[in-house]
């Protein structure tokens, strides 16, 4: 009886493990989830002057142009 | 992903007139979905995709370009100009 119970537990554990590994894989390779027309997620980042800059501070005031520039401060 | 100190040195070097932001904990890159993972021999390396994003005054995304097409900022700039014209006409 104990063996039968153990086998049942393993079987139920397998689909759960598969689900977890599938969601972990999704997170590893992130797709650009944002689309035109979507509300831009708010963020708070540090500027080169060590001041916090919040996207929502510009709401109702200015349009924002974000340029994500990779490895800017390198010789390559 | 550069530090504010590295950005400050870069800003001084090329004399930029705009703010350089630093996303060292990758929160913004993750929430915008522009952080890419690449598996190499069991290790995952992350880097940010190059991207140009225009967000209007209401906080709505109006333009997205990523990868090689985001090297040239002219498309995003013309979106900004058009937005400004539309908003001024209202």
Backbone of each chain as nested JSON, in Angstrom:
{
  "chains": [
    {"id": "A", "residues": [
      {"number": 1, "name": "UNK", "atoms": {"N": [0.828, -1.215, 0.0], "CA": [0.0, 0.0, 0.0], "C": [0.86, 1.261, 0.0]}},
      {"number": 2, "name": "UNK", "atoms": {"N": [1.93, 1.167, 0.822], "CA": [2.835, 2.321, 0.872], "C": [3.506, 2.566, -0.473]}},
      {"number": 3, "name": "UNK", "atoms": {"N": [3.87, 1.427, -1.156], "CA": [4.512, 1.547, -2.46], "C": [3.596, 2.226, -3.465]}},
      {"number": 4, "name": "UNK", "atoms": {"N": [2.31, 1.81, -3.425], "CA": [1.334, 2.372, -4.359], "C": [1.189, 3.872, -4.134]}},
      {"number": 5, "name": "UNK", "atoms": {"N": [1.208, 4.266, -2.883], "CA": [1.091, 5.689, -2.551], "C": [2.306, 6.467, -3.055]}},
      {"number": 6, "name": "UNK", "atoms": {"N": [3.496, 5.878, -2.879], "CA": [4.728, 6.527, -3.339], "C": [4.705, 6.707, -4.842]}},
      {"number": 7, "name": "UNK", "atoms": {"N": [4.239, 5.697, -5.572], "CA": [4.189, 5.781, -7.035], "C": [3.249, 6.892, -7.471]}},
      {"number": 8, "name": "UNK", "atoms": {"N": [2.118, 7.009, -6.784], "CA": [1.147, 8.049, -7.128], "C": [1.736, 9.442, -6.901]}},
      {"number": 9, "name": "UNK", "atoms": {"N": [2.509, 9.578, -5.858], "CA": [3.112, 10.882, -5.556], "C": [4.122, 11.295, -6.634]}},
      {"number": 10, "name": "UNK", "atoms": {"N": [4.918, 10.313, -7.078], "CA": [5.906, 10.604, -8.127], "C": [5.2, 11.045, -9.399]}},
      {"number": 11, "name": "UNK", "atoms": {"N": [4.128, 10.334, -9.734], "CA": [3.404, 10.673, -10.963], "C": [2.8, 12.073, -10.905]}},
      {"number": 12, "name": "UNK", "atoms": {"N": [2.275, 12.43, -9.761], "CA": [1.692, 13.777, -9.681], "C": [2.791, 14.829, -9.636]}},
      {"number": 13, "name": "UNK", "atoms": {"N": [3.963, 14.431, -9.125], "CA": [5.05, 15.405, -9.052], "C": [5.611, 15.709, -10.435]}},
      {"number": 14, "name": "UNK", "atoms": {"N": [5.558, 14.715, -11.327], "CA": [6.157, 14.919, -12.655], "C": [5.545, 16.076, -13.458]}},
      {"number": 15, "name": "UNK", "atoms": {"N": [4.208, 16.105, -13.61], "CA": [3.651, 17.236, -14.369], "C": [3.968, 18.588, -13.737]}},
      {"number": 16, "name": "UNK", "atoms": {"N": [4.017, 18.624, -12.401], "CA": [4.337, 19.89, -11.722], "C": [5.759, 20.325, -12.086]}},
      {"number": 17, "name": "UNK", "atoms": {"N": [6.704, 19.328, -12.058], "CA": [8.092, 19.645, -12.388], "C": [8.193, 20.136, -13.83]}},
      {"number": 18, "name": "UNK", "atoms": {"N": [7.428, 19.532, -14.732], "CA": [7.457, 19.951, -16.128], "C": [6.954, 21.384, -16.264]}},
      {"number": 19, "name": "UNK", "atoms": {"N": [5.899, 21.687, -15.519], "CA": [5.367, 23.053, -15.562], "C": [6.407, 24.065, -15.101]}},
      {"number": 20, "name": "UNK", "atoms": {"N": [7.094, 23.734, -14.009], "CA": [8.098, 24.654, -13.477], "C": [9.229, 24.89, -14.462]}},
      {"number": 21, "name": "UNK", "atoms": {"N": [9.708, 23.795, -15.081], "CA": [10.835, 23.975, -15.99], "C": [10.411, 24.783, -17.214]}},
      {"number": 22, "name": "UNK", "atoms": {"N": [9.161, 24.624, -17.652], "CA": [8.689, 25.387, -18.806], "C": [8.639, 26.872, -18.484]}},
      {"number": 23, "name": "UNK", "atoms": {"N": [8.171, 27.223, -17.279], "CA": [8.082, 28.647, -16.94], "C": [9.481, 29.235, -16.735]}},
      {"number": 24, "name": "UNK", "atoms": {"N": [10.43, 28.418, -16.219], "CA": [11.791, 28.923, -16.02], "C": [12.425, 29.225, -17.366]}},
      {"number": 25, "name": "UNK", "atoms": {"N": [12.145, 28.365, -18.358], "CA": [12.724, 28.582, -19.677], "C": [12.195, 29.868, -20.299]}},
      {"number": 26, "name": "UNK", "atoms": {"N": [10.911, 30.13, -20.075], "CA": [10.305, 31.338, -20.628], "C": [10.995, 32.58, -20.093]}},
      {"number": 27, "name": "UNK", "atoms": {"N": [11.309, 32.561, -18.795], "CA": [11.932, 33.734, -18.182], "C": [13.342, 33.975, -18.694]}},
      {"number": 28, "name": "UNK", "atoms": {"N": [14.032, 32.871, -19.04], "CA": [15.42, 33.0, -19.482], "C": [15.526, 33.808, -20.774]}},
      {"number": 29, "name": "UNK", "atoms": {"N": [14.652, 33.482, -21.722], "CA": [14.695, 34.19, -22.994], "C": [13.475, 35.101, -23.071]}},
      {"number": 30, "name": "UNK", "atoms": {"N": [13.638, 36.307, -22.559], "CA": [12.519, 37.242, -22.505], "C": [12.243, 37.801, -23.892]}},
      {"number": 31, "name": "UNK", "atoms": {"N": [10.987, 37.854, -24.241], "CA": [10.591, 38.471, -25.509], "C": [10.21, 39.922, -25.223]}},
      {"number": 32, "name": "UNK", "atoms": {"N": [10.295, 40.759, -26.249], "CA": [9.833, 42.131, -26.061], "C": [8.326, 42.073, -25.913]}},
      {"number": 33, "name": "UNK", "atoms": {"N": [7.875, 42.254, -24.68], "CA": [6.46, 42.072, -24.393], "C": [5.671, 43.338, -24.679]}},
      {"number": 34, "name": "UNK", "atoms": {"N": [6.384, 44.444, -24.726], "CA": [5.721, 45.743, -24.877], "C": [5.293, 45.985, -26.328]}},
      {"number": 35, "name": "UNK", "atoms": {"N": [4.09, 46.538, -26.497], "CA": [3.613, 46.849, -27.849], "C": [3.162, 48.305, -27.909]}},
      {"number": 36, "name": "UNK", "atoms": {"N": [3.097, 48.833, -29.126], "CA": [2.591, 50.192, -29.307], "C": [1.145, 50.228, -28.816]}},
      {"number": 37, "name": "UNK", "atoms": {"N": [0.815, 51.226, -28.009], "CA": [-0.53, 51.351, -27.443], "C": [-0.615, 50.878, -26.003]}},
      {"number": 38, "name": "UNK", "atoms": {"N": [0.419, 50.138, -25.562], "CA": [0.448, 49.666, -24.174], "C": [0.846, 50.81, -23.238]}},
      {"number": 39, "name": "UNK", "atoms": {"N": [0.337, 50.784, -21.996], "CA": [0.869, 51.749, -21.019], "C": [2.309, 51.362, -20.673]}},
      {"number": 40, "name": "UNK", "atoms": {"N": [3.209, 52.329, -20.678], "CA": [4.618, 52.041, -20.384], "C": [4.78, 51.747, -18.898]}},
      {"number": 41, "name": "UNK", "atoms": {"N": [5.395, 50.613, -18.541], "CA": [5.604, 50.327, -17.114], "C": [6.456, 51.427, -16.471]}},
      {"number": 42, "name": "UNK", "atoms": {"N": [6.074, 51.827, -15.264], "CA": [6.827, 52.887, -14.584], "C": [8.175, 52.343, -14.118]}},
      {"number": 43, "name": "UNK", "atoms": {"N": [9.154, 53.236, -14.023], "CA": [10.462, 52.832, -13.499], "C": [11.107, 54.003, -12.778]}},
      {"number": 44, "name": "UNK", "atoms": {"N": [11.996, 53.689, -11.875], "CA": [12.816, 54.687, -11.207], "C": [14.264, 54.269, -11.399]}},
      {"number": 45, "name": "UNK", "atoms": {"N": [15.046, 55.135, -12.043], "CA": [16.442, 54.796, -12.338], "C": [17.367, 55.917, -11.872]}},
      {"number": 46, "name": "UNK", "atoms": {"N": [18.641, 55.579, -11.71], "CA": [19.629, 56.584, -11.302], "C": [20.245, 57.239, -12.526]}},
      {"number": 47, "name": "UNK", "atoms": {"N": [20.325, 58.576, -12.486], "CA": [20.935, 59.301, -13.602], "C": [22.449, 59.347, -13.424]}},
      {"number": 48, "name": "UNK", "atoms": {"N": [23.131, 59.875, -14.444], "CA": [24.589, 60.009, -14.36], "C": [24.987, 61.048, -13.298]}},
      {"number": 49, "name": "UNK", "atoms": {"N": [24.0, 61.814, -12.805], "CA": [24.256, 62.768, -11.703], "C": [23.812, 62.182, -10.357]}},
      {"number": 50, "name": "UNK", "atoms": {"N": [23.56, 60.875, -10.317], "CA": [23.15, 60.153, -9.117], "C": [21.817, 60.668, -8.563]}},
      {"number": 51, "name": "UNK", "atoms": {"N": [20.943, 61.151, -9.456], "CA": [19.599, 61.571, -9.032], "C": [18.606, 60.545, -9.551]}},
      {"number": 52, "name": "UNK", "atoms": {"N": [17.518, 60.314, -8.764], "CA": [16.517, 59.354, -9.234], "C": [15.62, 60.01, -10.279]}},
      {"number": 53, "name": "UNK", "atoms": {"N": [15.348, 59.268, -11.323], "CA": [14.475, 59.738, -12.397], "C": [13.335, 58.736, -12.521]}},
      {"number": 54, "name": "UNK", "atoms": {"N": [12.104, 59.261, -12.404], "CA": [10.928, 58.4, -12.448], "C": [10.151, 58.704, -13.717]}},
      {"number": 55, "name": "UNK", "atoms": {"N": [9.766, 57.667, -14.444], "CA": [9.012, 57.883, -15.688], "C": [7.718, 58.639, -15.408]}},
      {"number": 56, "name": "UNK", "atoms": {"N": [7.021, 58.263, -14.334], "CA": [5.708, 58.877, -14.05], "C": [5.815, 60.374, -13.729]}},
      {"number": 57, "name": "UNK", "atoms": {"N": [7.019, 60.872, -13.414], "CA": [7.206, 62.308, -13.179], "C": [6.966, 63.121, -14.453]}},
      {"number": 58, "name": "UNK", "atoms": {"N": [7.075, 62.458, -15.617], "CA": [6.906, 63.169, -16.893], "C": [5.46, 63.113, -17.39]}},
      {"number": 59, "name": "UNK", "atoms": {"N": [4.621, 62.327, -16.701], "CA": [3.232, 62.143, -17.145], "C": [2.49, 63.478, -17.15]}},
      {"number": 60, "name": "UNK", "atoms": {"N": [1.858, 63.759, -18.269], "CA": [1.115, 65.009, -18.417], "C": [2.004, 66.212, -18.708]}},
      {"number": 61, "name": "UNK", "atoms": {"N": [3.316, 65.992, -18.734], "CA": [4.247, 67.104, -18.955], "C": [5.041, 66.968, -20.247]}},
      {"number": 62, "name": "UNK", "atoms": {"N": [5.684, 65.83, -20.414], "CA": [6.572, 65.675, -21.573], "C": [6.463, 64.298, -22.2]}},
      {"number": 63, "name": "UNK", "atoms": {"N": [6.73, 64.24, -23.523], "CA": [6.911, 62.942, -24.174], "C": [8.311, 62.464, -23.815]}},
      {"number": 64, "name": "UNK", "atoms": {"N": [8.491, 61.157, -23.775], "CA": [9.794, 60.61, -23.371], "C": [10.361, 59.732, -24.482]}},
      {"number": 65, "name": "UNK", "atoms": {"N": [11.594, 59.95, -24.819], "CA": [12.319, 59.124, -25.79], "C": [13.349, 58.312, -25.004]}},
      {"number": 66, "name": "UNK", "atoms": {"N": [13.13, 56.996, -24.941], "CA": [14.075, 56.111, -24.245], "C": [14.955, 55.435, -25.285]}},
      {"number": 67, "name": "UNK", "atoms": {"N": [16.242, 55.58, -25.177], "CA": [17.154, 54.859, -26.068], "C": [17.963, 53.9, -25.203]}},
      {"number": 68, "name": "UNK", "atoms": {"N": [17.744, 52.616, -25.402], "CA": [18.515, 51.613, -24.654], "C": [19.766, 51.332, -25.465]}},
      {"number": 69, "name": "UNK", "atoms": {"N": [20.882, 51.747, -24.92], "CA": [22.141, 51.738, -25.65], "C": [23.101, 50.797, -24.928]}},
      {"number": 70, "name": "UNK", "atoms": {"N": [23.449, 49.722, -25.593], "CA": [24.224, 48.673, -24.931], "C": [25.72, 48.935, -25.042]}},
      {"number": 71, "name": "UNK", "atoms": {"N": [26.413, 48.737, -23.935], "CA": [27.873, 48.861, -23.879], "C": [28.359, 50.181, -24.49]}},
      {"number": 72, "name": "UNK", "atoms": {"N": [27.758, 51.276, -24.058], "CA": [28.093, 52.588, -24.608], "C": [29.524, 52.994, -24.254]}},
      {"number": 73, "name": "UNK", "atoms": {"N": [29.901, 52.716, -23.007], "CA": [31.186, 53.223, -22.534], "C": [32.277, 52.179, -22.722]}},
      {"number": 74, "name": "UNK", "atoms": {"N": [32.424, 51.726, -23.966], "CA": [33.481, 50.762, -24.269], "C": [34.181, 51.198, -25.549]}},
      {"number": 75, "name": "UNK", "atoms": {"N": [35.317, 50.644, -25.77], "CA": [36.083, 51.022, -26.96], "C": [35.593, 50.334, -28.224]}},
      {"number": 76, "name": "UNK", "atoms": {"N": [34.721, 49.302, -28.078], "CA": [34.282, 48.519, -29.254], "C": [33.338, 49.25, -30.084]}}
    ]},
    {"id": "B", "residues": [
      {"number": 1, "name": "UNK", "atoms": {"N": [22.843, 49.118, -18.192], "CA": [23.453, 48.286, -17.169], "C": [24.763, 48.893, -16.658]}},
      {"number": 2, "name": "UNK", "atoms": {"N": [25.268, 49.946, -17.333], "CA": [26.459, 50.648, -16.838], "C": [26.12, 51.378, -15.546]}},
      {"number": 3, "name": "UNK", "atoms": {"N": [27.121, 51.621, -14.709], "CA": [26.897, 52.328, -13.455], "C": [26.71, 53.826, -13.717]}},
      {"number": 4, "name": "UNK", "atoms": {"N": [26.099, 54.576, -12.764], "CA": [25.998, 56.026, -12.933], "C": [27.372, 56.674, -13.131]}},
      {"number": 5, "name": "UNK", "atoms": {"N": [28.397, 56.146, -12.461], "CA": [29.755, 56.712, -12.588], "C": [30.281, 56.533, -14.015]}},
      {"number": 6, "name": "UNK", "atoms": {"N": [30.07, 55.344, -14.585], "CA": [30.524, 55.093, -15.964], "C": [29.75, 55.983, -16.926]}},
      {"number": 7, "name": "UNK", "atoms": {"N": [28.439, 56.142, -16.669], "CA": [27.62, 57.011, -17.515], "C": [28.077, 58.468, -17.427]}},
      {"number": 8, "name": "UNK", "atoms": {"N": [28.449, 58.904, -16.222], "CA": [28.904, 60.291, -16.032], "C": [30.18, 60.527, -16.829]}},
      {"number": 9, "name": "UNK", "atoms": {"N": [31.094, 59.555, -16.808], "CA": [32.352, 59.686, -17.553], "C": [32.065, 59.733, -19.058]}},
      {"number": 10, "name": "UNK", "atoms": {"N": [31.126, 58.879, -19.498], "CA": [30.758, 58.832, -20.918], "C": [30.102, 60.155, -21.335]}},
      {"number": 11, "name": "UNK", "atoms": {"N": [29.2, 60.659, -20.462], "CA": [28.496, 61.919, -20.752], "C": [29.499, 63.062, -20.911]}},
      {"number": 12, "name": "UNK", "atoms": {"N": [30.519, 63.06, -20.062], "CA": [31.538, 64.113, -20.106], "C": [32.369, 63.98, -21.391]}},
      {"number": 13, "name": "UNK", "atoms": {"N": [32.683, 62.734, -21.713], "CA": [33.531, 62.472, -22.876], "C": [32.883, 62.945, -24.177]}},
      {"number": 14, "name": "UNK", "atoms": {"N": [31.591, 62.652, -24.34], "CA": [30.94, 63.01, -25.611], "C": [30.041, 64.239, -25.469]}},
      {"number": 15, "name": "UNK", "atoms": {"N": [30.045, 64.846, -24.27], "CA": [29.324, 66.101, -24.028], "C": [27.827, 65.991, -24.372]}},
      {"number": 16, "name": "UNK", "atoms": {"N": [27.139, 65.009, -23.769], "CA": [25.717, 64.832, -24.077], "C": [24.865, 65.9, -23.4]}},
      {"number": 17, "name": "UNK", "atoms": {"N": [23.713, 66.18, -24.045], "CA": [22.807, 67.208, -23.512], "C": [21.544, 66.572, -22.911]}},
      {"number": 18, "name": "UNK", "atoms": {"N": [21.551, 65.252, -22.783], "CA": [20.383, 64.579, -22.214], "C": [20.836, 63.687, -21.062]}},
      {"number": 19, "name": "UNK", "atoms": {"N": [19.863, 63.182, -20.31], "CA": [20.175, 62.386, -19.113], "C": [20.503, 60.938, -19.485]}},
      {"number": 20, "name": "UNK", "atoms": {"N": [21.554, 60.422, -18.905], "CA": [21.877, 59.004, -19.084], "C": [21.432, 58.257, -17.836]}},
      {"number": 21, "name": "UNK", "atoms": {"N": [20.633, 57.218, -18.024], "CA": [20.101, 56.457, -16.889], "C": [20.802, 55.112, -16.767]}},
      {"number": 22, "name": "UNK", "atoms": {"N": [20.831, 54.629, -15.546], "CA": [21.518, 53.384, -15.266], "C": [20.528, 52.37, -14.69]}},
      {"number": 23, "name": "UNK", "atoms": {"N": [20.483, 51.168, -15.266], "CA": [19.569, 50.137, -14.768], "C": [20.387, 48.952, -14.263]}},
      {"number": 24, "name": "UNK", "atoms": {"N": [21.098, 49.182, -13.182], "CA": [22.048, 48.173, -12.715], "C": [21.371, 46.911, -12.189]}},
      {"number": 25, "name": "UNK", "atoms": {"N": [20.161, 47.042, -11.622], "CA": [19.497, 45.818, -11.154], "C": [18.554, 45.221, -12.212]}},
      {"number": 26, "name": "UNK", "atoms": {"N": [18.594, 45.801, -13.403], "CA": [17.891, 45.279, -14.592], "C": [16.373, 45.222, -14.425]}},
      {"number": 27, "name": "UNK", "atoms": {"N": [15.835, 46.003, -13.494], "CA": [14.378, 45.982, -13.256], "C": [13.615, 46.503, -14.458]}},
      {"number": 28, "name": "UNK", "atoms": {"N": [14.046, 47.684, -14.949], "CA": [13.347, 48.31, -16.081], "C": [13.493, 47.44, -17.337]}},
      {"number": 29, "name": "UNK", "atoms": {"N": [14.716, 46.947, -17.565], "CA": [14.961, 46.112, -18.756], "C": [14.079, 44.875, -18.733]}},
      {"number": 30, "name": "UNK", "atoms": {"N": [13.881, 44.32, -17.537], "CA": [13.047, 43.125, -17.41], "C": [11.578, 43.466, -17.642]}},
      {"number": 31, "name": "UNK", "atoms": {"N": [11.106, 44.559, -17.011], "CA": [9.683, 44.887, -17.138], "C": [9.323, 45.305, -18.567]}},
      {"number": 32, "name": "UNK", "atoms": {"N": [10.308, 45.828, -19.313], "CA": [10.059, 46.208, -20.698], "C": [10.332, 45.046, -21.659]}},
      {"number": 33, "name": "UNK", "atoms": {"N": [10.843, 43.936, -21.111], "CA": [11.095, 42.753, -21.95], "C": [12.237, 42.928, -22.915]}},
      {"number": 34, "name": "UNK", "atoms": {"N": [13.212, 43.749, -22.568], "CA": [14.341, 43.937, -23.494], "C": [15.637, 43.354, -22.947]}},
      {"number": 35, "name": "UNK", "atoms": {"N": [15.507, 42.562, -21.89], "CA": [16.673, 41.852, -21.371], "C": [16.686, 40.464, -22.007]}},
      {"number": 36, "name": "UNK", "atoms": {"N": [17.758, 40.146, -22.675], "CA": [17.839, 38.87, -23.389], "C": [18.79, 37.915, -22.674]}},
      {"number": 37, "name": "UNK", "atoms": {"N": [18.429, 36.644, -22.661], "CA": [19.295, 35.627, -22.07], "C": [19.881, 34.75, -23.156]}},
      {"number": 38, "name": "UNK", "atoms": {"N": [21.129, 34.36, -22.99], "CA": [21.776, 33.505, -23.973], "C": [22.509, 32.395, -23.231]}},
      {"number": 39, "name": "UNK", "atoms": {"N": [22.182, 31.148, -23.553], "CA": [22.817, 30.019, -22.854], "C": [24.133, 29.638, -23.524]}},
      {"number": 40, "name": "UNK", "atoms": {"N": [25.174, 29.61, -22.744], "CA": [26.471, 29.148, -23.25], "C": [27.004, 28.103, -22.272]}},
      {"number": 41, "name": "UNK", "atoms": {"N": [27.065, 26.883, -22.735], "CA": [27.59, 25.759, -21.954], "C": [27.022, 25.728, -20.528]}},
      {"number": 42, "name": "UNK", "atoms": {"N": [25.705, 25.855, -20.438], "CA": [25.038, 25.708, -19.145], "C": [24.905, 26.991, -18.347]}},
      {"number": 43, "name": "UNK", "atoms": {"N": [25.626, 28.042, -18.717], "CA": [25.496, 29.324, -18.02], "C": [24.652, 30.273, -18.852]}},
      {"number": 44, "name": "UNK", "atoms": {"N": [23.845, 31.075, -18.162], "CA": [23.03, 32.05, -18.886], "C": [23.664, 33.434, -18.762]}},
      {"number": 45, "name": "UNK", "atoms": {"N": [23.887, 34.046, -19.9], "CA": [24.429, 35.412, -19.924], "C": [23.317, 36.356, -20.36]}},
      {"number": 46, "name": "UNK", "atoms": {"N": [23.201, 37.482, -19.673], "CA": [22.12, 38.423, -19.994], "C": [22.691, 39.726, -20.552]}},
      {"number": 47, "name": "UNK", "atoms": {"N": [22.003, 40.255, -21.515], "CA": [22.364, 41.579, -22.003], "C": [21.103, 42.267, -22.498]}},
      {"number": 48, "name": "UNK", "atoms": {"N": [21.192, 43.587, -22.626], "CA": [20.016, 44.344, -23.066], "C": [20.025, 44.457, -24.577]}},
      {"number": 49, "name": "UNK", "atoms": {"N": [18.856, 44.274, -25.144], "CA": [18.666, 44.502, -26.572], "C": [18.725, 45.997, -26.822]}},
      {"number": 50, "name": "UNK", "atoms": {"N": [19.365, 46.41, -27.91], "CA": [19.337, 47.841, -28.233], "C": [17.905, 48.21, -28.635]}},
      {"number": 51, "name": "UNK", "atoms": {"N": [17.39, 49.307, -28.11], "CA": [15.994, 49.651, -28.403], "C": [15.757, 51.157, -28.324]}},
      {"number": 52, "name": "UNK", "atoms": {"N": [14.845, 51.635, -29.145], "CA": [14.353, 53.01, -29.064], "C": [12.863, 52.947, -28.76]}},
      {"number": 53, "name": "UNK", "atoms": {"N": [12.443, 53.621, -27.716], "CA": [11.031, 53.585, -27.311], "C": [10.55, 55.014, -27.098]}},
      {"number": 54, "name": "UNK", "atoms": {"N": [9.419, 55.341, -27.693], "CA": [8.835, 56.673, -27.478], "C": [7.554, 56.5, -26.658]}},
      {"number": 55, "name": "UNK", "atoms": {"N": [7.473, 57.251, -25.565], "CA": [6.308, 57.205, -24.67], "C": [5.688, 58.601, -24.653]}},
      {"number": 56, "name": "UNK", "atoms": {"N": [4.391, 58.68, -24.904], "CA": [3.764, 60.01, -24.961], "C": [3.467, 60.549, -23.555]}},
      {"number": 57, "name": "UNK", "atoms": {"N": [2.933, 61.766, -23.541], "CA": [2.663, 62.447, -22.263], "C": [1.714, 61.674, -21.359]}},
      {"number": 58, "name": "UNK", "atoms": {"N": [0.861, 60.837, -21.983], "CA": [-0.1, 60.053, -21.192], "C": [0.477, 58.731, -20.699]}},
      {"number": 59, "name": "UNK", "atoms": {"N": [1.762, 58.508, -20.997], "CA": [2.41, 57.27, -20.539], "C": [2.132, 56.086, -21.446]}},
      {"number": 60, "name": "UNK", "atoms": {"N": [1.705, 56.357, -22.691], "CA": [1.393, 55.277, -23.635], "C": [2.544, 55.115, -24.632]}},
      {"number": 61, "name": "UNK", "atoms": {"N": [2.922, 53.867, -24.887], "CA": [4.0, 53.582, -25.835], "C": [3.531, 53.93, -27.249]}},
      {"number": 62, "name": "UNK", "atoms": {"N": [4.29, 54.762, -27.937], "CA": [3.909, 55.182, -29.288], "C": [4.827, 54.626, -30.37]}},
      {"number": 63, "name": "UNK", "atoms": {"N": [6.002, 54.153, -29.954], "CA": [6.957, 53.668, -30.962], "C": [7.962, 52.736, -30.304]}},
      {"number": 64, "name": "UNK", "atoms": {"N": [8.235, 51.602, -30.964], "CA": [9.268, 50.673, -30.485], "C": [10.102, 50.213, -31.678]}},
      {"number": 65, "name": "UNK", "atoms": {"N": [11.381, 50.294, -31.508], "CA": [12.309, 49.718, -32.488], "C": [13.34, 48.944, -31.7]}},
      {"number": 66, "name": "UNK", "atoms": {"N": [13.718, 47.77, -32.177], "CA": [14.759, 47.053, -31.446], "C": [15.773, 46.438, -32.392]}},
      {"number": 67, "name": "UNK", "atoms": {"N": [16.895, 46.064, -31.811], "CA": [17.95, 45.428, -32.602], "C": [18.648, 46.433, -33.498]}},
      {"number": 68, "name": "UNK", "atoms": {"N": [19.057, 45.958, -34.671], "CA": [19.86, 46.801, -35.573], "C": [19.125, 48.05, -36.031]}},
      {"number": 69, "name": "UNK", "atoms": {"N": [17.783, 47.948, -36.173], "CA": [17.043, 49.118, -36.667], "C": [17.026, 50.245, -35.637]}},
      {"number": 70, "name": "UNK", "atoms": {"N": [17.34, 49.903, -34.363], "CA": [17.342, 50.931, -33.315], "C": [18.664, 51.702, -33.242]}},
      {"number": 71, "name": "UNK", "atoms": {"N": [19.611, 51.345, -34.106], "CA": [20.888, 52.077, -34.106], "C": [20.658, 53.51, -34.589]}},
      {"number": 72, "name": "UNK", "atoms": {"N": [19.777, 53.642, -35.579], "CA": [19.456, 54.958, -36.122], "C": [18.262, 55.542, -35.372]}},
      {"number": 73, "name": "UNK", "atoms": {"N": [18.44, 56.692, -34.713], "CA": [17.335, 57.254, -33.911], "C": [16.328, 58.087, -34.71]}},
      {"number": 74, "name": "UNK", "atoms": {"N": [16.556, 58.221, -36.044], "CA": [15.748, 59.163, -36.823], "C": [14.254, 58.842, -36.844]}},
      {"number": 75, "name": "UNK", "atoms": {"N": [13.9, 57.54, -36.939], "CA": [12.472, 57.164, -36.941], "C": [11.801, 57.592, -35.641]}},
      {"number": 76, "name": "UNK", "atoms": {"N": [12.474, 57.298, -34.523], "CA": [11.913, 57.642, -33.212], "C": [11.813, 59.165, -33.071]}},
      {"number": 77, "name": "UNK", "atoms": {"N": [12.806, 59.869, -33.599], "CA": [12.783, 61.339, -33.515], "C": [11.612, 61.912, -34.302]}},
      {"number": 78, "name": "UNK", "atoms": {"N": [11.336, 61.325, -35.494], "CA": [10.211, 61.858, -36.274], "C": [8.881, 61.555, -35.577]}},
      {"number": 79, "name": "UNK", "atoms": {"N": [8.806, 60.418, -34.859], "CA": [7.595, 60.128, -34.062], "C": [7.421, 61.197, -32.986]}},
      {"number": 80, "name": "UNK", "atoms": {"N": [8.525, 61.574, -32.341], "CA": [8.483, 62.629, -31.311], "C": [7.999, 63.952, -31.91]}},
      {"number": 81, "name": "UNK", "atoms": {"N": [8.537, 64.286, -33.082], "CA": [8.156, 65.547, -33.738], "C": [6.666, 65.542, -34.08]}},
      {"number": 82, "name": "UNK", "atoms": {"N": [6.183, 64.413, -34.638], "CA": [4.759, 64.294, -34.99], "C": [3.867, 64.408, -33.749]}},
      {"number": 83, "name": "UNK", "atoms": {"N": [4.295, 63.735, -32.677], "CA": [3.529, 63.797, -31.419], "C": [3.41, 65.232, -30.938]}},
      {"number": 84, "name": "UNK", "atoms": {"N": [4.544, 65.917, -30.97], "CA": [4.593, 67.307, -30.5], "C": [3.663, 68.19, -31.334]}},
      {"number": 85, "name": "UNK", "atoms": {"N": [3.686, 67.961, -32.664], "CA": [2.822, 68.746, -33.567], "C": [1.35, 68.501, -33.248]}},
      {"number": 86, "name": "UNK", "atoms": {"N": [0.991, 67.201, -33.077], "CA": [-0.407, 66.826, -32.781], "C": [-0.858, 67.463, -31.47]}},
      {"number": 87, "name": "UNK", "atoms": {"N": [0.019, 67.392, -30.462], "CA": [-0.339, 67.918, -29.139], "C": [-0.456, 69.441, -29.168]}},
      {"number": 88, "name": "UNK", "atoms": {"N": [0.385, 70.096, -29.983], "CA": [0.338, 71.562, -30.068], "C": [-0.921, 72.027, -30.781]}},
      {"number": 89, "name": "UNK", "atoms": {"N": [-1.387, 71.184, -31.745], "CA": [-2.577, 71.553, -32.535], "C": [-3.856, 71.469, -31.704]}},
      {"number": 90, "name": "UNK", "atoms": {"N": [-3.826, 70.664, -30.628], "CA": [-5.037, 70.474, -29.804], "C": [-5.416, 71.735, -29.046]}}
    ]}
  ]
}
